[in-house]
Amino acid sequence: MLSLESDPQVQVDALSHRALLSGVYWLAGVGSVWAILYANRALQTIHASPVPLEGASRARFARLLGTLGLALWLPVVGICIVMAFARR
């Protein structure tokens, strides 16, 4: 009998859930990076599994949220840095 930690579906569910929460709660912050990392790990687990696993669409959506969060966050940080140096 497999333990829950070794069950690939449980791992994928946990990773995609963490990715989705990171992407939603930190849409324009550091959580965006975590969302992308967790989503990629979940997708790698899904693709490497010999049995069909669910959760790919949730992981892809979380990766999209993380990407959007970074796309919004990085220009704002860049503008703040430029403005800080322009004042000197």
C-alpha positions, -999 to +999 in steps of 0.1 A: +000+000+000+013+034-009+016+062+016+001+096+008+035+111+004+044+087-024+011+089-042+017+110-073-018+123-075-016+137-039+017+153-048+002+170-079-028+181-060-007+197-033+017+214-057-011+228-080-031+239-050+000+258-036+007+273-070-028+285-074-029+301-039+005+317-045-007+332-078-039+345-063-028+359-030+005+374-043-005+383-078+020+412-080+047+400-057+071+373-047+042+347-047+042+350-085+076+333-086+064+306-062+033+300-083+054+295-114+078+271-096+050+250-080+031+248-112+061+237-132+069+210-106+033+198-107+034+196-145+067+178-145+052+153-121+022+148-143+043+143-174+067+119-157+040+097-143+033+064-160-004+067-149-027+095-160-029+122-133-053+151-130-044+187-122-026+199-153-052+226-161-051+239-126-012+240-127-013+257-161-037+283-148-016+289-117+015+293-140-005+319-160-014+338-129+022+338-118+034+350-152+008+378-152+018+388-117+054+391-128+045+409-159+027+435-138+053+436-110+086+438-128+078+471-147+066+487-115+098+478-097+118+490-127+100+523-128+106+528-091+143+521-095+146+545-124+128+572-105+149+567-074+181+571-094+167+600-114+163+620-082+200+619-074 
